[in-house]
């Protein structure tokens, strides 16, 4: 082949390679490989890609909504309330509204299913995500699936919504933080935040810093001496002074982040996921009457449990008779029920694709001196491309109530009272990785 023909061939090959490269770059790509967890160095604030969208609106005096998605530390009238007020004071021309999307005792594994209903439907301009304490016992791989699902759902809904991860403190975290490291859950979240350029604020680091300086006691049942903050009485939930520390850290962090923040469209970040099995497909689907056998009843809006939990769970259905059934079909890998545990809770028999699970599942546990929100996994690890059928049936037997006995003054007498009797099941929503099929 002549030199000229060789050059022509090279040019053609190069042009083809460029076209192919351009085509591939325009296509969505999967994560390069499954990330490997490693502890992350703790920093008080990591601005990353900033909060440019919400800060631009605040500076222009436009209305802004700030969402708070988290557990009990955020549900308390503490740093959530104080920071919303700070934003309002700092930007007096802007109307600053709060979206309260926190539920005590819950982690990102529920947050990813409810973020749409509890936060995104209200159109936040900024979403704080606080699950580092309640995710403390979860594996990094589980945290990545759920937290990435929250991030991707948020930006798929509105790529101009800014997100900020916050990491709160609980007794025991000081061991890692004194070594300059984030505890495991926060480290996992930091790895995800790095991938997506999400700013983060490490409240826990400030708490440890104050304790080391002799200005704070982590946990105390009694008032401290003047000048020393009593952070909490239980080692987890801050008292007012502790919440003020969190709020002050947010104020300083937002000012710092604001120095380099510019408005940004986050949509391009969705091109490459952090983990391939993230839970962006997680959603909450209301239960309908067609899914229920005739024994079920819809709780009226003025019923005690409906008033307590309806804001989070929507319409609540109750079954008290054994044999009552809930049946639905879904295409996906996992399905759960968004239900209530309680002292009069029953147990259910679950059948998936015609196969009955070996043991009934109780809707009662050792904390059940009261009713609280919970989830029940009814199907998992299934072929996501297939349609699956789930039936949940109220069992004729009550669950064993002895697990709660240690919380009672006179368990032998109290467990015989009507409060602890019944086969009652209350459900509000279906949580699904996929789609419910009519």
C-alpha positions in Angstrom: 0.0 0.0 0.0 1.3 3.5 -0.9 2.1 6.0 1.8 -0.8 8.3 0.6 -3.3 5.4 0.8 -2.0 4.5 4.3 -2.6 8.1 5.4 -6.1 8.1 3.9 -6.9 4.8 5.7 -5.6 6.2 8.9 -7.8 9.4 8.5 -10.8 7.3 7.8 -10.2 5.1 10.8 -9.6 8.1 13.0 -12.9 9.7 11.8 -14.7 6.5 12.5 -13.2 6.3 16.0 -14.2 9.9 16.7 -17.8 9.2 15.6 -17.9 6.1 17.7 -16.5 7.9 20.7 -19.0 10.7 20.3 -21.9 8.2 20.0 -20.8 6.3 23.1 -20.3 9.4 25.2 -23.9 10.4 24.4 -25.2 7.1 25.7 -26.0 6.5 29.3 -23.2 4.5 30.9 -23.1 2.1 33.8 -20.9 2.5 36.8 -17.3 1.4 35.9 -17.2 -1.1 38.7 -18.7 -1.8 42.1 -17.2 0.6 44.5 -15.1 -0.7 47.4 -15.8 0.8 50.8 -13.1 2.7 52.7 -13.3 5.0 55.6 -13.3 8.7 54.6 -11.4 11.5 56.2 -13.8 13.7 58.2 -14.2 17.3 57.3 -16.7 19.8 58.8 -17.8 21.0 55.4 -17.3 19.7 51.9 -18.7 22.3 49.4 -18.2 20.1 46.3 -20.6 21.5 43.6 -22.3 23.8 46.0 -25.8 25.1 46.5 -25.9 27.5 43.6 -29.5 27.1 42.6 -31.2 27.7 45.9 -28.7 30.5 46.9 -29.4 32.3 43.7 -33.1 32.3 44.4 -32.6 33.4 48.0 -30.3 36.3 46.9 -32.9 37.4 44.4 -35.6 37.4 47.0 -37.6 34.6 45.3 -39.8 32.1 47.3 -37.8 29.0 48.4 -38.8 25.6 49.8 -36.3 23.7 52.0 -37.0 20.0 52.5 -35.7 18.0 55.5 -35.7 14.2 54.9 -34.4 12.2 57.9 -35.1 10.4 61.2 -36.1 11.5 64.7 -33.2 14.0 65.0 -34.6 16.0 62.1 -38.2 15.3 63.1 -37.6 17.1 66.4 -38.4 20.8 66.5 -34.7 21.5 66.6 -32.1 22.1 63.9 -34.8 21.8 61.2 -36.8 24.7 62.7 -33.8 26.7 63.6 -32.2 26.5 60.2 -35.3 27.4 58.3 -35.6 30.5 60.5 -31.9 31.3 59.8 -32.5 31.2 56.1 -35.5 33.5 56.5 -33.4 35.9 58.6 -30.4 35.8 56.4 -32.4 36.4 53.2 -35.3 38.6 54.5 -36.6 39.4 51.0 -37.2 35.7 50.3 -40.2 33.7 51.5 -38.7 30.5 53.0 -41.0 27.5 53.5 -40.2 24.2 55.2 -41.0 20.7 53.9 -41.1 18.5 57.0 -40.2 15.0 55.6 -38.7 13.3 58.7 -39.9 10.3 60.5 -38.4 9.0 63.8 -36.8 5.6 63.8 -36.4 5.3 60.0 -33.4 5.2 57.7 -32.7 5.7 54.0 -34.1 2.3 53.2 -37.6 3.8 53.8 -36.6 7.3 52.8 -36.0 6.2 49.3 -39.5 4.9 48.9 -41.2 7.9 50.5 -39.1 10.8 49.2 -41.5 11.4 46.3 -44.6 11.6 48.4 -43.1 13.3 51.5 -40.7 15.7 49.8 -40.5 15.9 46.0 -44.2 16.5 45.4 -43.9 19.7 47.3 -41.2 20.9 45.0 -38.1 21.6 47.2 -35.4 24.0 46.1 -33.0 22.4 48.6 -33.2 18.9 50.2 -31.3 18.2 53.4 -30.8 14.4 53.8 -30.1 13.1 57.4 -29.8 9.4 57.8 -26.2 8.8 59.1 -27.3 7.7 62.6 -30.3 5.6 61.6 -28.2 3.9 58.9 -25.4 3.2 61.4 -26.1 -0.6 61.3 -26.5 -0.9 57.6 -23.9 -2.2 55.2 -22.3 0.4 52.8 -23.8 -1.5 49.9 -27.3 -1.1 51.3 -26.7 2.6 52.1 -25.5 3.3 48.5 -28.6 1.7 46.9 -31.0 3.7 49.0 -29.1 7.0 49.2 -28.4 6.9 45.5 -32.1 6.3 44.8 -32.9 9.4 46.8 -30.4 11.5 44.8 -31.5 10.2 41.4 -35.2 10.5 42.1 -34.7 14.1 43.2 -32.8 15.1 40.1 -35.0 13.2 37.8 -37.9 15.1 39.2 -36.1 18.5 39.1 -32.4 18.7 38.1 -32.3 22.2 39.6 -33.0 21.0 43.2 -29.9 21.2 45.3 -29.1 18.4 47.8 -27.0 18.5 51.0 -26.0 15.5 53.1 -25.7 16.1 56.9 -24.2 13.7 59.4 -25.4 13.9 63.0 -23.8 12.5 66.2 -24.5 9.6 68.5 -22.4 8.3 71.3 -19.8 5.9 69.9 -19.0 7.9 66.8 -16.3 9.8 68.7 -14.0 6.8 68.3 -13.7 7.2 64.5 -13.9 11.0 64.6 -11.1 11.4 67.1 -9.0 9.5 64.5 -10.0 12.0 61.9 -12.4 9.5 60.1 -16.1 9.5 59.4 -18.1 6.6 61.0 -19.1 3.9 58.5 -22.5 5.2 57.4 -21.2 8.8 56.9 -18.1 7.4 55.0 -20.4 5.5 52.7 -22.5 8.6 52.1 -19.3 10.7 51.5 -18.2 8.3 48.8 -21.6 8.7 47.1 -21.5 12.5 47.6 -18.1 12.7 45.9 -19.4 10.8 42.9 -22.4 13.2 42.5 -20.7 16.5 43.7 -23.2 16.8 46.6 -22.1 19.1 49.5 -22.0 17.7 53.0 -21.9 19.0 56.5 -20.5 16.9 59.4 -22.3 18.0 62.5 -20.8 15.1 64.5 -17.3 16.5 63.9 -18.2 19.8 65.6 -19.7 17.9 68.6 -16.5 15.9 69.1 -14.4 19.0 68.7 -16.3 20.8 71.4 -16.1 17.8 73.8 -12.3 17.6 73.3 -12.1 21.3 74.2 -14.0 20.7 77.4 -17.0 22.7 76.2 -19.5 19.9 75.9 -20.6 16.7 77.5 -22.0 14.1 75.2 -24.6 12.6 77.5 -25.8 13.7 80.9 -29.0 13.3 82.9 -28.1 16.4 85.0 -27.4 20.0 84.1 -23.8 20.8 83.4 -21.6 23.5 84.9 -21.8 27.0 83.3 -20.1 27.2 79.9 -20.4 23.5 79.2 -23.1 22.3 76.8 -25.1 19.3 77.8 -25.5 17.8 74.3 -28.1 15.1 75.1 -29.6 13.0 77.8 -29.6 9.8 75.8 -26.4 10.1 73.7 -28.4 10.5 70.4 -31.1 13.1 70.4 -29.7 16.6 71.0 -31.2 18.9 73.6 -31.9 22.5 72.5 -28.3 23.5 72.9 -27.2 20.6 70.8 -29.7 21.5 68.1 -28.3 25.0 68.2 -24.8 23.7 67.5 -26.2 21.9 64.5 -28.0 25.0 63.3 -24.9 27.2 63.8 -22.8 24.8 61.8 -25.3 24.9 58.9 -25.3 28.7 58.9 -21.5 28.8 58.7 -21.4 26.0 56.1 -23.9 27.7 53.8 -21.9 30.9 54.0 -18.8 29.0 53.1 -20.4 27.0 50.3 -22.0 30.1 48.9 -18.5 31.7 48.2 -18.0 29.2 45.3 -21.5 28.2 44.4 -23.0 28.8 41.0 -26.3 27.6 39.6 -26.1 24.2 38.0 -28.2 21.7 36.1 -27.6 18.4 37.9 -29.2 16.3 35.1 -25.9 15.4 33.5 -24.8 13.7 36.7 -27.4 11.0 36.3 -25.5 9.7 33.2 -23.1 7.5 35.3 -24.5 5.8 38.4 -22.4 5.0 41.5 -23.8 1.5 41.9 -25.7 -0.4 39.2 -28.3 -1.7 41.5 -29.4 1.7 42.9 -33.0 2.2 44.0 -34.1 5.0 41.7 -37.1 2.8 40.8 -38.3 2.8 44.4 -41.8 4.2 44.8 -44.8 4.4 47.1 -48.2 3.2 45.6 -51.5 3.6 47.4 -53.5 0.6 48.3 -56.9 0.5 46.6 -60.1 -1.2 47.5 -59.8 -3.6 44.6 -56.7 -5.2 46.2 -58.6 -6.0 49.4 -61.1 -8.7 50.4 -64.4 -7.5 51.8 -63.4 -7.8 55.5 -61.1 -4.8 55.2 -62.3 -1.4 56.3 -61.0 2.1 55.5 -60.2 4.0 58.7 -62.2 7.3 58.8 -60.1 10.5 58.9 -61.1 11.2 62.5 -60.0 7.8 63.8 -57.2 8.0 66.3 -54.7 6.1 64.2 -55.7 7.9 61.0 -55.1 11.3 62.7 -51.7 10.2 64.0 -50.4 8.5 60.9 -52.5 9.6 57.9 -50.2 12.6 57.1 -47.4 10.2 56.3 -49.2 7.0 55.3 -52.2 8.3 53.4 -55.4 6.3 53.6 -55.2 3.5 56.2 -57.0 0.2 55.8 -57.6 -2.1 58.7 -58.3 -5.8 58.9 -59.2 -7.5 62.2 -60.6 -10.8 61.0 -58.4 -13.8 60.2 -58.6 -14.8 56.6 -58.7 -11.2 55.4 -56.5 -10.8 52.3 -54.6 -8.1 50.4 -53.5 -9.2 46.9 -51.6 -7.2 44.3 -49.3 -7.7 41.3 -46.1 -5.9 40.5 -43.3 -6.0 38.0 -40.0 -5.6 39.8 -37.6 -7.2 42.3 -38.9 -6.1 45.7 -42.2 -5.2 47.4 -42.9 -4.1 50.9 -46.0 -2.9 52.9 -46.0 0.4 54.6 -47.9 -0.5 57.8 -48.2 -0.1 61.5 -46.8 -2.2 64.3 -48.7 -2.0 67.6 -49.7 -3.7 70.9 -52.8 -5.3 69.2 -51.0 -6.2 66.0 -51.6 -9.6 64.4 -49.5 -11.6 62.1 -49.7 -12.4 58.4 -49.2 -15.3 56.0 -47.4 -14.2 52.8 -47.7 -16.0 49.5 -45.6 -15.0 46.5 -46.2 -16.4 43.0 -48.1 -19.3 44.6 -45.4 -20.2 47.1 -46.4 -19.7 50.8 -43.7 -18.5 53.1 -43.0 -21.0 55.9 -43.8 -18.8 58.9 -46.3 -16.1 59.7 -44.8 -12.6 60.0 -45.8 -10.7 63.2 -46.7 -7.0 63.2 -45.6 -6.8 66.8 -42.2 -6.5 68.5 -40.5 -5.7 71.8 -41.2 -2.0 71.4 -45.0 -2.4 70.9 -46.3 -0.6 73.9 -47.6 1.9 71.3 -48.3 2.1 67.5 -45.6 3.2 65.1 -44.8 3.2 61.4 -43.0 0.2 60.0 -42.4 -1.7 56.8 -42.8 -5.4 56.0 -40.9 -6.9 53.1 -43.3 -9.3 51.4 -41.2 -10.1 48.3 -37.5 -9.7 47.5 -34.8 -10.9 45.1 -37.2 -11.6 42.3 -36.7 -11.3 38.5 -37.4 -7.6 37.9 -38.7 -8.2 34.4 -41.4 -10.5 35.5 -44.9 -9.8 36.9 -45.3 -11.3 40.4 -48.4 -11.9 42.5 -48.4 -11.3 46.3 -51.1 -12.2 48.8 -51.0 -11.2 52.4 -53.5 -13.0 54.7 -54.3 -12.2 58.3 -53.4 -15.3 60.4 -55.8 -16.7 63.0 -53.2 -16.7 65.7 -51.8 -13.8 67.6 -48.1 -13.2 67.8 -46.3 -14.0 71.0 -46.5 -10.9 73.2 -43.8 -11.9 75.7 -41.1 -9.9 73.9 -42.6 -6.7 75.3 -43.0 -8.0 78.9 -39.8 -6.4 80.2 -41.2 -3.0 79.5 -44.3 -3.5 81.6 -44.7 -3.1 85.4 -47.0 -6.1 85.7 -46.7 -8.1 82.5 -48.8 -11.1 83.7 -51.7 -8.8 84.2 -51.2 -6.2 81.5 -50.7 -8.6 78.6 -54.2 -10.0 79.3 -55.8 -6.5 78.9 -57.6 -5.6 75.6 -54.7 -3.3 74.6 -52.6 -6.4 73.9 -55.3 -8.5 72.2 -56.1 -8.9 68.6 -55.1 -9.9 65.1 -55.2 -6.4 63.7 -53.4 -5.4 60.5 -53.2 -1.8 59.3 -51.7 -0.9 55.9 -51.4 2.4 54.0 -49.2 2.0 51.0 -47.2 -0.5 48.9 -43.5 0.1 48.6 -42.1 -1.3 45.4 -38.9 -1.5 43.4 -40.6 -1.5 40.0 -44.3 -0.9 39.3 -47.6 -2.1 40.6 -49.6 -3.7 37.8 -53.4 -3.0 37.8 
